[in-house]
Amino acid sequence: MDDGKPSGPKTKWWSRPSTERNRPAGPDGDASPVAGTEATEPAEARADEAPAFRAGEPPAAVTPDGDFTPAPPTGDFVTAPPAAVPRAPAREPGAAEPPGLLATEHRVPRARPLHAPDEYSTPPYGGPGPWAPAPPVQRPVPTPAHGTPVPPPYAGTDGHGVPAPPPAVAPAQGGQGHAEAYVPPPASPTVPQQPAAPGTSQHPAQAPQSPQPATQWLRYDPWGTLPQQPLSHPGPAPDARPRGGRRGTVLVGAALLALVAGGIGGGIGAYVERNGGLTTVELPQAGRDDGGRAPDSVAGIASSALPSVVTLHVNGSAESGTGTGFVLDGRGHILTNNHVVAPAGSTGDITVTFSNGESAPAELVGKDSGYDLAVVKVTGVSGLKPLPLGNSDNVRVGDPVVAIGAPFDLSNTVTSGIISAKERPITAGGEKGDGTDVSYVDALQTDAPINPGNSGGPLVDAEARVIGINSAIRAADSGSGAEGGQSGSIGLGFAIPINQGKRVAEELINTGKATHPVIGVTLDMEFTGDGAKVGGRTADGGAAVTEGGPADDAGIRSGDVITEVEGQRVHSGEELIVKIRAHRPGDRLALVLTRGGKDLAMTLTLGSASGT
């Protein structure tokens, strides 16, 4: 008993639809296969699947053994047959097998029908009608187990990459009417045909058609090489839209994404360029040091001298002023200029402010207008640091110096320069008009900037020792004068030599007054010649040479012109006074004078006079 299965080796192989049109059937009633066409129908074809026929085609004739012969192909199926395969010549029905059959000919045996013929031709047991779908293309191997994955490339195809046809539509009553036309799937891409074997004909392939949706079964190819969906959970039908549309959508999306990314990147780049990055900028910087400096540097000198320098604020009944001073000793004595404390008078007050900001009241100890020096004293202040005193006789032109003071009330101001000249005779003051406030200074000239407020401050050398007291500047709006000029520094500053300041400060501290060296003569200040001329009479009618004085004892007479002091040329009366006051009372001076056209040399001992 067959149980519905064929017996024996006789099987039926289905061929793919041919591209030939209206080719006559073979002698056995089967359409002659095209040379080289591969037989792809498995022996165990499903009983419920029949060959596909187009509407309007005549049904296949049923053979005596229950088999049927398909109608000749109409050419609607497009396929590109592979290279031609040699085939045997046709033989008559019932004739014996010819002895010279080619070894390469592929014989297609007929399959035994799985059921008895139906005389009423009722589907699906009758002859195949135009409504029956084409059988699926399978390979003659066992069907895989339930749930085997279907490779994606073959899902929805006939197993060779060709989309499977849609399911057939049921015909009308009677089974013979015209059914809805079936559109076959496109054939495989056209392959260049090889020359056919002799006696065969070639037919042009039709253009490929759009793929059609496939059924679950037709999407399943268990012998594919790639994994597919399980047969029990088929996926959706493949997208039938043309690939060009999807590719175009992807390209448009990629272009939009590139534009957006480019805009964002450009904005970020511009921000980074303008702002230097997305993080906080930290510039490289040297670390902190211990603050030490070389002692002979400006910083080292200032660090050593500043604690000893003070700022003075003077308030009087008529005026006020600001100046500078420096500490002389631990008892609170401070040296400054006379014109700094002069506004206080006898009833004003003086306040001293130290470099650390502490302030203390001060009282006047003594002053001298001829030397433009004064000494004040503070009490109740501890930790005072006296500023060491140098020797102005050791100073040389070009030596570096540092000036410290409070120009325009800017305390603790440090400027530096050099010694520009020595023994520069200057006069300052003279505002009273009677000459009692005129100062005669054999000064040190410096280019260290000195401005109003620097008066009374120290001019120190490279070892932070005082070599002068800043007293005057050359102003641009006047020939020369006190530090009261408001034009500022032009690089011409003058300081009282510390040797003279030391002697006067000692006298002011000890006695409250200073003494002046004198020679005992009255000078003619209106003389325009070269040198200092001794006058004829004093203002009150007295003699120009003081009787019994140093000049009288040396033999100096009225009308003599003094031209040299200690070997230095004298050009005016002011210069003679400056040169004399640069010495102490009791010093011996060598003079050269002119009398009656003759030069005379003599020596005298300086006398002493009380200052004011």
Secondary structure, 3 states (H helix, E strand, C coil): CCCCCCCCCCCCCCECCCCCCCCCECCCCCECCCCCCCECCCCCCCCCCCCCCCCCCCCCEECCCCCEECCCCCCCCCCCCCCCCCCCCCCCCCCCCCCCCCCCCCCCCCCCCCCCCCCCCCCCCCCCCCCCCCCCCCCCCCCCCCCCCCCHHHCCECCCCCECCCCCCCCCCCCCCCCCCCCCCCCCCCCCCCCCCCCCCCCCCCCCCCCCCCCCHHHCCCCCCCCCCCCCCCCCCCCCCCHHHHHHHHHHHHHHHHHHHHHHHHHHHHHHHHHCCCCCCCCCCCCCCCCCCCCCCHHHHHHHHHHHEEEEEEECCCCEEEEEEEECCCCCEEEECHHHHHHHCCCCEEEEECCCCCEEEEEEEEEECCCCEEEEEECCCCCCCCCCECCHHHCCCCCEEEEEECHHHCCCEEEEEEEEEEEEEEEECCCCCCCCCCEEEEEEEECCCCCCCCCCCEEECCCCCEEEEEEEECCCCCCCEECCCCCCCCCCEEEEEHHHHHHHHHHHHHHCCCEEEECCECECCCCCCCCEEECCECCCCCECECCCCHHHHHCCCCCCEEEEECCEECCCHHHHHHHHHCCCCCCEEEEEEEECCEEEEEEEECEEEECC
